[in-house]
Amino acid sequence: MLKNSKASIDYTLYVITDRDLMSSPTIEDSVREAISGGATIIQLREKDATSGEFYDLALRVKAITEKAAIPLIINDRLDIAIAVDAEGVHIGQSDLPCAVARRILGPEKIIGVSATHPEQAIKAEKDGADYLGVGAMYPTSTKTDADITTRDELKEITESVDIPVVVIGGVNEESIPTFKGSGIQGFSIVSAVVAAKDVKLAAETLKKLAKDTLA
């Protein structure tokens, strides 16, 4: 675990990897460039890798994030998160329940939970989540079957929980400013960073926009 406490985690620019969309030659290159451009947290998401492949990749990525003092979150896989001593895990509504994940990981690790509706958000906080990934806010190519969260639902979520809310789904240069005053703490971004021709520049641009919007 990084020296900083969970309370000090910066969710401003939360970048999620995607090997099918990335412009970089490798996941490691994509992560380095995103961090260089200002990513404040990295989530490693591998839907099709074997456990061995995921573990080896996670070890390599952990070396990069650790050097940069950036938290590494593993998508879905508690076993991989534990095996590489990642800072935390992100789980969806159909994954292992948050309360069970918390019991396994203990109090020190970060647990994020995907939520589309207020009821899911409230339950996640009660079950021990440290932050919420709320969305999809807009249609997104990375998850074509995702339910859309309305702005009214987002408002209800931010007013109903005390943990950080990070929005996801169609988050890009055009949509970020529309969240001004929404009560969120960060933006979870996939393609607008990792698929960009210049990953570092994209991260820099979006980080500035995000900070201005969250100010």
C-alpha atoms as an extended CHARMM CRD file, in Angstrom:
* protein
*
       215  EXT
         1         1  MET       CA              0.0000000000        0.0000000000        0.0000000000  PROA      1               0.0000000000
         2         2  LEU       CA              1.2070000000        3.4890000000       -0.7340000000  PROA      2               0.0000000000
         3         3  LYS       CA              2.2150000000        5.5970000000        2.2430000000  PROA      3               0.0000000000
         4         4  ASN       CA             -0.6820000000        7.9970000000        1.7270000000  PROA      4               0.0000000000
         5         5  SER       CA             -3.9090000000        7.1040000000        3.4920000000  PROA      5               0.0000000000
         6         6  LYS       CA             -7.0540000000        6.1660000000        1.6180000000  PROA      6               0.0000000000
         7         7  ALA       CA             -8.5470000000        9.5260000000        2.5550000000  PROA      7               0.0000000000
         8         8  SER       CA             -5.8570000000       11.3220000000        0.5420000000  PROA      8               0.0000000000
         9         9  ILE       CA             -6.4260000000        9.4250000000       -2.7200000000  PROA      9               0.0000000000
        10        10  ASP       CA             -6.8750000000       11.7990000000       -5.6480000000  PROA      10              0.0000000000
        11        11  TYR       CA             -9.6100000000       10.5650000000       -8.0070000000  PROA      11              0.0000000000
        12        12  THR       CA             -9.4050000000       13.5340000000      -10.4100000000  PROA      12              0.0000000000
        13        13  LEU       CA             -8.1310000000       11.6230000000      -13.4530000000  PROA      13              0.0000000000
        14        14  TYR       CA             -8.8330000000        7.9150000000      -13.0130000000  PROA      14              0.0000000000
        15        15  VAL       CA             -7.5230000000        6.1210000000      -16.1070000000  PROA      15              0.0000000000
        16        16  ILE       CA             -8.6280000000        2.6010000000      -17.0310000000  PROA      16              0.0000000000
        17        17  THR       CA             -6.5570000000        0.4510000000      -19.3750000000  PROA      17              0.0000000000
        18        18  ASP       CA             -7.9800000000       -1.2040000000      -22.4940000000  PROA      18              0.0000000000
        19        19  ARG       CA             -5.7010000000       -3.2230000000      -24.7510000000  PROA      19              0.0000000000
        20        20  ASP       CA             -8.2730000000       -3.2800000000      -27.5720000000  PROA      20              0.0000000000
        21        21  LEU       CA             -8.4570000000        0.5100000000      -27.7640000000  PROA      21              0.0000000000
        22        22  MET       CA             -4.9750000000        1.6360000000      -26.7800000000  PROA      22              0.0000000000
        23        23  SER       CA             -2.7590000000        3.5080000000      -29.2270000000  PROA      23              0.0000000000
        24        24  SER       CA              0.3920000000        2.5080000000      -27.3390000000  PROA      24              0.0000000000
        25        25  PRO       CA              2.3800000000       -0.6230000000      -28.2400000000  PROA      25              0.0000000000
        26        26  THR       CA              1.9160000000       -2.1200000000      -24.7540000000  PROA      26              0.0000000000
        27        27  ILE       CA             -0.2190000000       -1.6670000000      -21.6510000000  PROA      27              0.0000000000
        28        28  GLU       CA              2.9130000000       -0.6320000000      -19.7910000000  PROA      28              0.0000000000
        29        29  ASP       CA              3.6210000000        2.1380000000      -22.3000000000  PROA      29              0.0000000000
        30        30  SER       CA              0.0080000000        3.2940000000      -22.0850000000  PROA      30              0.0000000000
        31        31  VAL       CA              0.1920000000        3.4610000000      -18.2850000000  PROA      31              0.0000000000
        32        32  ARG       CA              3.5200000000        5.3200000000      -18.3010000000  PROA      32              0.0000000000
        33        33  GLU       CA              2.2290000000        7.9200000000      -20.7430000000  PROA      33              0.0000000000
        34        34  ALA       CA             -1.0470000000        8.3770000000      -18.8450000000  PROA      34              0.0000000000
        35        35  ILE       CA              0.8090000000        8.8830000000      -15.5710000000  PROA      35              0.0000000000
        36        36  SER       CA              3.2640000000       11.2380000000      -17.2520000000  PROA      36              0.0000000000
        37        37  GLY       CA              0.2790000000       13.2950000000      -18.4150000000  PROA      37              0.0000000000
        38        38  GLY       CA             -1.2460000000       13.5020000000      -14.9580000000  PROA      38              0.0000000000
        39        39  ALA       CA             -3.3090000000       10.3790000000      -14.2680000000  PROA      39              0.0000000000
        40        40  THR       CA             -3.9280000000       10.2410000000      -10.5210000000  PROA      40              0.0000000000
        41        41  ILE       CA             -5.0240000000        6.6070000000      -10.3220000000  PROA      41              0.0000000000
        42        42  ILE       CA             -4.7520000000        3.6190000000      -12.6760000000  PROA      42              0.0000000000
        43        43  GLN       CA             -7.1560000000        0.7220000000      -13.0340000000  PROA      43              0.0000000000
        44        44  LEU       CA             -5.8510000000       -2.3690000000      -14.8010000000  PROA      44              0.0000000000
        45        45  ARG       CA             -8.7100000000       -4.0490000000      -16.6390000000  PROA      45              0.0000000000
        46        46  GLU       CA             -8.1280000000       -7.3430000000      -18.4430000000  PROA      46              0.0000000000
        47        47  LYS       CA            -11.2540000000       -9.2080000000      -19.4950000000  PROA      47              0.0000000000
        48        48  ASP       CA             -9.7020000000      -11.9400000000      -21.6410000000  PROA      48              0.0000000000
        49        49  ALA       CA             -6.2910000000      -12.6590000000      -20.1200000000  PROA      49              0.0000000000
        50        50  THR       CA             -5.5540000000      -15.9150000000      -18.3300000000  PROA      50              0.0000000000
        51        51  SER       CA             -4.8610000000      -15.6550000000      -14.6140000000  PROA      51              0.0000000000
        52        52  GLY       CA             -1.1550000000      -16.1350000000      -15.2730000000  PROA      52              0.0000000000
        53        53  GLU       CA             -1.0790000000      -13.4430000000      -17.9490000000  PROA      53              0.0000000000
        54        54  PHE       CA             -3.0430000000      -11.0340000000      -15.7940000000  PROA      54              0.0000000000
        55        55  TYR       CA             -0.7320000000      -11.6550000000      -12.8320000000  PROA      55              0.0000000000
        56        56  ASP       CA              2.4510000000      -11.0950000000      -14.8520000000  PROA      56              0.0000000000
        57        57  LEU       CA              1.0660000000       -7.9160000000      -16.4120000000  PROA      57              0.0000000000
        58        58  ALA       CA             -0.1790000000       -6.6400000000      -13.0660000000  PROA      58              0.0000000000
        59        59  LEU       CA              3.2870000000       -7.0950000000      -11.5800000000  PROA      59              0.0000000000
        60        60  ARG       CA              4.8290000000       -5.0350000000      -14.3940000000  PROA      60              0.0000000000
        61        61  VAL       CA              2.2140000000       -2.3190000000      -14.1200000000  PROA      61              0.0000000000
        62        62  LYS       CA              2.5180000000       -2.2650000000      -10.3100000000  PROA      62              0.0000000000
        63        63  ALA       CA              6.2230000000       -1.5200000000      -10.6850000000  PROA      63              0.0000000000
        64        64  ILE       CA              5.3450000000        1.5230000000      -12.8000000000  PROA      64              0.0000000000
        65        65  THR       CA              2.5640000000        2.8570000000      -10.5800000000  PROA      65              0.0000000000
        66        66  GLU       CA              4.5540000000        2.2520000000       -7.4110000000  PROA      66              0.0000000000
        67        67  LYS       CA              7.5180000000        4.2200000000       -8.7530000000  PROA      67              0.0000000000
        68        68  ALA       CA              5.1560000000        7.1000000000       -9.5620000000  PROA      68              0.0000000000
        69        69  ALA       CA              3.3470000000        6.7890000000       -6.2000000000  PROA      69              0.0000000000
        70        70  ILE       CA              0.0480000000        6.2960000000       -8.0460000000  PROA      70              0.0000000000
        71        71  PRO       CA             -2.5260000000        3.8100000000       -6.6880000000  PROA      71              0.0000000000
        72        72  LEU       CA             -3.1370000000        0.6970000000       -8.7820000000  PROA      72              0.0000000000
        73        73  ILE       CA             -6.6610000000       -0.7060000000       -8.7940000000  PROA      73              0.0000000000
        74        74  ILE       CA             -7.3560000000       -4.1440000000      -10.2680000000  PROA      74              0.0000000000
        75        75  ASN       CA            -10.6550000000       -4.6160000000      -12.0630000000  PROA      75              0.0000000000
        76        76  ASP       CA            -12.8240000000       -7.5020000000      -10.7960000000  PROA      76              0.0000000000
        77        77  ARG       CA            -10.0710000000       -9.8780000000       -9.6950000000  PROA      77              0.0000000000
        78        78  LEU       CA             -9.4730000000       -9.9470000000       -5.9360000000  PROA      78              0.0000000000
        79        79  ASP       CA             -6.9680000000      -12.7580000000       -6.3530000000  PROA      79              0.0000000000
        80        80  ILE       CA             -4.7910000000      -10.6970000000       -8.6880000000  PROA      80              0.0000000000
        81        81  ALA       CA             -5.0740000000       -7.6240000000       -6.4660000000  PROA      81              0.0000000000
        82        82  ILE       CA             -3.9260000000       -9.6490000000       -3.4730000000  PROA      82              0.0000000000
        83        83  ALA       CA             -1.1910000000      -11.4690000000       -5.4100000000  PROA      83              0.0000000000
        84        84  VAL       CA              0.5230000000       -8.2570000000       -6.5680000000  PROA      84              0.0000000000
        85        85  ASP       CA             -0.3350000000       -6.2170000000       -3.4600000000  PROA      85              0.0000000000
        86        86  ALA       CA             -2.2580000000       -3.6530000000       -5.4900000000  PROA      86              0.0000000000
        87        87  GLU       CA             -3.7650000000       -0.7170000000       -3.6390000000  PROA      87              0.0000000000
        88        88  GLY       CA             -7.2490000000       -1.9670000000       -4.3030000000  PROA      88              0.0000000000
        89        89  VAL       CA             -9.9080000000       -3.5650000000       -6.4660000000  PROA      89              0.0000000000
        90        90  HSD       CA            -12.9180000000       -2.3640000000       -8.4200000000  PROA      90              0.0000000000
        91        91  ILE       CA            -15.9740000000       -4.5850000000       -8.5540000000  PROA      91              0.0000000000
        92        92  GLY       CA            -19.2130000000       -4.5040000000      -10.5150000000  PROA      92              0.0000000000
        93        93  GLN       CA            -22.7310000000       -5.4070000000       -9.5010000000  PROA      93              0.0000000000
        94        94  SER       CA            -22.3290000000       -8.9760000000      -10.7570000000  PROA      94              0.0000000000
        95        95  ASP       CA            -18.9420000000       -9.5740000000       -9.1060000000  PROA      95              0.0000000000
        96        96  LEU       CA            -18.1470000000      -10.7580000000       -5.5930000000  PROA      96              0.0000000000
        97        97  PRO       CA            -20.2350000000       -8.6880000000       -3.1430000000  PROA      97              0.0000000000
        98        98  CYS       CA            -18.5140000000       -5.6500000000       -1.6860000000  PROA      98              0.0000000000
        99        99  ALA       CA            -19.0310000000       -6.8110000000        1.8960000000  PROA      99              0.0000000000
       100       100  VAL       CA            -17.2550000000      -10.0900000000        1.0910000000  PROA      100             0.0000000000
       101       101  ALA       CA            -14.4350000000       -8.2890000000       -0.7260000000  PROA      101             0.0000000000
       102       102  ARG       CA            -13.9520000000       -6.0330000000        2.2950000000  PROA      102             0.0000000000
       103       103  ARG       CA            -13.8180000000       -9.0090000000        4.6340000000  PROA      103             0.0000000000
       104       104  ILE       CA            -11.1390000000      -10.6150000000        2.4430000000  PROA      104             0.0000000000
       105       105  LEU       CA             -9.0510000000       -7.5030000000        1.7960000000  PROA      105             0.0000000000
       106       106  GLY       CA             -9.3130000000       -5.9410000000        5.2290000000  PROA      106             0.0000000000
       107       107  PRO       CA             -9.7300000000       -2.2440000000        6.0710000000  PROA      107             0.0000000000
       108       108  GLU       CA             -6.5870000000       -0.8410000000        4.4450000000  PROA      108             0.0000000000
       109       109  LYS       CA             -7.2160000000       -1.6130000000        0.7850000000  PROA      109             0.0000000000
       110       110  ILE       CA             -9.3210000000        0.4860000000       -1.5730000000  PROA      110             0.0000000000
       111       111  ILE       CA            -12.5800000000       -0.9720000000       -2.8470000000  PROA      111             0.0000000000
       112       112  GLY       CA            -14.5220000000        0.7160000000       -5.6230000000  PROA      112             0.0000000000
       113       113  VAL       CA            -17.9790000000       -0.3720000000       -6.6910000000  PROA      113             0.0000000000
       114       114  SER       CA            -19.8280000000        0.3250000000       -9.9380000000  PROA      114             0.0000000000
       115       115  ALA       CA            -23.2390000000        1.8680000000       -9.4040000000  PROA      115             0.0000000000
       116       116  THR       CA            -25.8950000000        2.9620000000      -11.8570000000  PROA      116             0.0000000000
       117       117  HSD       CA            -28.7170000000        3.8110000000       -9.4780000000  PROA      117             0.0000000000
       118       118  PRO       CA            -28.9140000000        5.4000000000       -5.9960000000  PROA      118             0.0000000000
       119       119  GLU       CA            -29.9670000000        2.1550000000       -4.3030000000  PROA      119             0.0000000000
       120       120  GLN       CA            -26.7810000000        0.4390000000       -5.4880000000  PROA      120             0.0000000000
       121       121  ALA       CA            -24.6540000000        3.3630000000       -4.3400000000  PROA      121             0.0000000000
       122       122  ILE       CA            -26.1430000000        3.4710000000       -0.8550000000  PROA      122             0.0000000000
       123       123  LYS       CA            -25.7170000000       -0.2930000000       -0.4300000000  PROA      123             0.0000000000
       124       124  ALA       CA            -22.1060000000       -0.1580000000       -1.6450000000  PROA      124             0.0000000000
       125       125  GLU       CA            -21.1970000000        2.4790000000        0.9230000000  PROA      125             0.0000000000
       126       126  LYS       CA            -22.9120000000        0.5000000000        3.6580000000  PROA      126             0.0000000000
       127       127  ASP       CA            -20.9930000000       -2.6250000000        2.6060000000  PROA      127             0.0000000000
       128       128  GLY       CA            -17.6100000000       -0.8950000000        2.8570000000  PROA      128             0.0000000000
       129       129  ALA       CA            -16.8810000000        0.7120000000       -0.5110000000  PROA      129             0.0000000000
       130       130  ASP       CA            -14.3380000000        3.5380000000       -0.5240000000  PROA      130             0.0000000000
       131       131  TYR       CA            -15.5620000000        5.1210000000       -3.7400000000  PROA      131             0.0000000000
       132       132  LEU       CA            -18.2130000000        4.6710000000       -6.4230000000  PROA      132             0.0000000000
       133       133  GLY       CA            -17.8240000000        4.4410000000      -10.1790000000  PROA      133             0.0000000000
       134       134  VAL       CA            -21.1270000000        5.9060000000      -11.3560000000  PROA      134             0.0000000000
       135       135  GLY       CA            -22.4450000000        5.5480000000      -14.8810000000  PROA      135             0.0000000000
       136       136  ALA       CA            -22.5040000000        5.0990000000      -17.7240000000  PROA      136             0.0000000000
       137       137  MET       CA            -23.2240000000        8.8170000000      -17.9170000000  PROA      137             0.0000000000
       138       138  TYR       CA            -23.1720000000        8.7570000000      -21.7190000000  PROA      138             0.0000000000
       139       139  PRO       CA            -23.1930000000        5.9220000000      -24.2680000000  PROA      139             0.0000000000
       140       140  THR       CA            -19.7350000000        4.3930000000      -24.4690000000  PROA      140             0.0000000000
       141       141  SER       CA            -17.9750000000        2.0850000000      -26.9060000000  PROA      141             0.0000000000
       142       142  THR       CA            -16.1620000000        0.3020000000      -24.0650000000  PROA      142             0.0000000000
       143       143  LYS       CA            -19.3950000000       -1.0910000000      -22.5990000000  PROA      143             0.0000000000
       144       144  THR       CA            -22.1880000000       -1.0720000000      -25.1440000000  PROA      144             0.0000000000
       145       145  ASP       CA            -24.6960000000       -2.8010000000      -22.8320000000  PROA      145             0.0000000000
       146       146  ALA       CA            -24.2470000000       -0.3690000000      -19.9460000000  PROA      146             0.0000000000
       147       147  ASP       CA            -27.2910000000        1.2510000000      -18.3490000000  PROA      147             0.0000000000
       148       148  ILE       CA            -27.3180000000        5.0430000000      -18.5070000000  PROA      148             0.0000000000
       149       149  THR       CA            -27.3540000000        6.9920000000      -15.2430000000  PROA      149             0.0000000000
       150       150  THR       CA            -29.4150000000       10.1640000000      -15.4420000000  PROA      150             0.0000000000
       151       151  ARG       CA            -28.2590000000       13.4910000000      -14.0090000000  PROA      151             0.0000000000
       152       152  ASP       CA            -31.0610000000       13.3100000000      -11.4670000000  PROA      152             0.0000000000
       153       153  GLU       CA            -29.8190000000        9.8980000000      -10.3490000000  PROA      153             0.0000000000
       154       154  LEU       CA            -26.2380000000       11.2140000000      -10.1420000000  PROA      154             0.0000000000
       155       155  LYS       CA            -27.4360000000       14.1160000000       -7.9910000000  PROA      155             0.0000000000
       156       156  GLU       CA            -29.3260000000       11.7340000000       -5.7270000000  PROA      156             0.0000000000
       157       157  ILE       CA            -26.2430000000        9.5300000000       -5.4070000000  PROA      157             0.0000000000
       158       158  THR       CA            -23.8750000000       12.3740000000       -4.5140000000  PROA      158             0.0000000000
       159       159  GLU       CA            -26.3690000000       13.6470000000       -1.9440000000  PROA      159             0.0000000000
       160       160  SER       CA            -26.9410000000       10.1900000000       -0.4460000000  PROA      160             0.0000000000
       161       161  VAL       CA            -23.3710000000        8.9910000000        0.1450000000  PROA      161             0.0000000000
       162       162  ASP       CA            -20.2970000000       10.3620000000        1.8830000000  PROA      162             0.0000000000
       163       163  ILE       CA            -17.7040000000        8.5080000000       -0.1980000000  PROA      163             0.0000000000
       164       164  PRO       CA            -16.1350000000        9.8930000000       -3.4180000000  PROA      164             0.0000000000
       165       165  VAL       CA            -18.0970000000        9.5430000000       -6.6400000000  PROA      165             0.0000000000
       166       166  VAL       CA            -16.2320000000        9.1070000000       -9.9210000000  PROA      166             0.0000000000
       167       167  VAL       CA            -18.2660000000        9.2900000000      -13.1400000000  PROA      167             0.0000000000
       168       168  ILE       CA            -17.6410000000        6.9370000000      -16.0490000000  PROA      168             0.0000000000
       169       169  GLY       CA            -19.0260000000        6.3650000000      -19.5320000000  PROA      169             0.0000000000
       170       170  GLY       CA            -18.4770000000        8.7500000000      -22.4100000000  PROA      170             0.0000000000
       171       171  VAL       CA            -16.2430000000       11.0070000000      -20.3390000000  PROA      171             0.0000000000
       172       172  ASN       CA            -14.1540000000       13.1710000000      -22.6690000000  PROA      172             0.0000000000
       173       173  GLU       CA            -13.0820000000       16.7150000000      -23.4580000000  PROA      173             0.0000000000
       174       174  GLU       CA            -16.6140000000       17.7460000000      -24.4150000000  PROA      174             0.0000000000
       175       175  SER       CA            -18.5010000000       16.1050000000      -21.5570000000  PROA      175             0.0000000000
       176       176  ILE       CA            -16.2290000000       16.8830000000      -18.5850000000  PROA      176             0.0000000000
       177       177  PRO       CA            -17.2920000000       20.5570000000      -18.2290000000  PROA      177             0.0000000000
       178       178  THR       CA            -20.9580000000       19.5130000000      -18.0520000000  PROA      178             0.0000000000
       179       179  PHE       CA            -20.2990000000       18.0590000000      -14.5780000000  PROA      179             0.0000000000
       180       180  LYS       CA            -19.4940000000       21.4400000000      -13.0210000000  PROA      180             0.0000000000
       181       181  GLY       CA            -21.1650000000       21.6340000000       -9.6050000000  PROA      181             0.0000000000
       182       182  SER       CA            -22.3210000000       18.0100000000       -9.6960000000  PROA      182             0.0000000000
       183       183  GLY       CA            -20.6570000000       17.0340000000       -6.4190000000  PROA      183             0.0000000000
       184       184  ILE       CA            -18.3820000000       14.3820000000       -7.9200000000  PROA      184             0.0000000000
       185       185  GLN       CA            -14.7070000000       13.8870000000       -7.0700000000  PROA      185             0.0000000000
       186       186  GLY       CA            -13.2820000000       12.5920000000      -10.3250000000  PROA      186             0.0000000000
       187       187  PHE       CA            -13.5510000000       11.2990000000      -13.8580000000  PROA      187             0.0000000000
       188       188  SER       CA            -12.9770000000        7.7070000000      -14.8920000000  PROA      188             0.0000000000
       189       189  ILE       CA            -11.7060000000        7.6610000000      -18.4580000000  PROA      189             0.0000000000
       190       190  VAL       CA            -10.8110000000        4.9430000000      -20.9390000000  PROA      190             0.0000000000
       191       191  SER       CA            -10.7430000000        5.7540000000      -24.6440000000  PROA      191             0.0000000000
       192       192  ALA       CA            -10.3060000000        9.5360000000      -24.3690000000  PROA      192             0.0000000000
       193       193  VAL       CA             -6.8700000000        8.8240000000      -22.8820000000  PROA      193             0.0000000000
       194       194  VAL       CA             -5.6470000000        5.3750000000      -23.9110000000  PROA      194             0.0000000000
       195       195  ALA       CA             -6.9000000000        5.5560000000      -27.5150000000  PROA      195             0.0000000000
       196       196  ALA       CA             -5.5260000000        9.0550000000      -28.1040000000  PROA      196             0.0000000000
       197       197  LYS       CA             -2.7160000000        9.4610000000      -30.6050000000  PROA      197             0.0000000000
       198       198  ASP       CA             -0.7250000000       11.2740000000      -27.9100000000  PROA      198             0.0000000000
       199       199  VAL       CA             -1.6730000000        9.6600000000      -24.6010000000  PROA      199             0.0000000000
       200       200  LYS       CA              0.3820000000       12.0370000000      -22.4580000000  PROA      200             0.0000000000
       201       201  LEU       CA             -1.0850000000       15.1280000000      -24.1060000000  PROA      201             0.0000000000
       202       202  ALA       CA             -4.6220000000       13.7530000000      -23.8290000000  PROA      202             0.0000000000
       203       203  ALA       CA             -4.1200000000       13.0900000000      -20.1200000000  PROA      203             0.0000000000
       204       204  GLU       CA             -2.6810000000       16.5770000000      -19.5910000000  PROA      204             0.0000000000
       205       205  THR       CA             -5.6080000000       18.2200000000      -21.3880000000  PROA      205             0.0000000000
       206       206  LEU       CA             -8.2500000000       16.1940000000      -19.5690000000  PROA      206             0.0000000000
       207       207  LYS       CA             -6.5350000000       16.6720000000      -16.1940000000  PROA      207             0.0000000000
       208       208  LYS       CA             -6.6690000000       20.4480000000      -16.5760000000  PROA      208             0.0000000000
       209       209  LEU       CA            -10.3160000000       20.3040000000      -17.6470000000  PROA      209             0.0000000000
       210       210  ALA       CA            -11.1320000000       17.9900000000      -14.7510000000  PROA      210             0.0000000000
       211       211  LYS       CA             -9.4350000000       20.2050000000      -12.1730000000  PROA      211             0.0000000000
       212       212  ASP       CA            -11.1960000000       23.3000000000      -13.4970000000  PROA      212             0.0000000000
       213       213  THR       CA            -14.5370000000       21.4790000000      -13.4320000000  PROA      213             0.0000000000
       214       214  LEU       CA            -14.0730000000       20.1090000000       -9.9210000000  PROA      214             0.0000000000
       215       215  ALA       CA            -12.8010000000       23.4040000000       -8.4880000000  PROA      215             0.0000000000
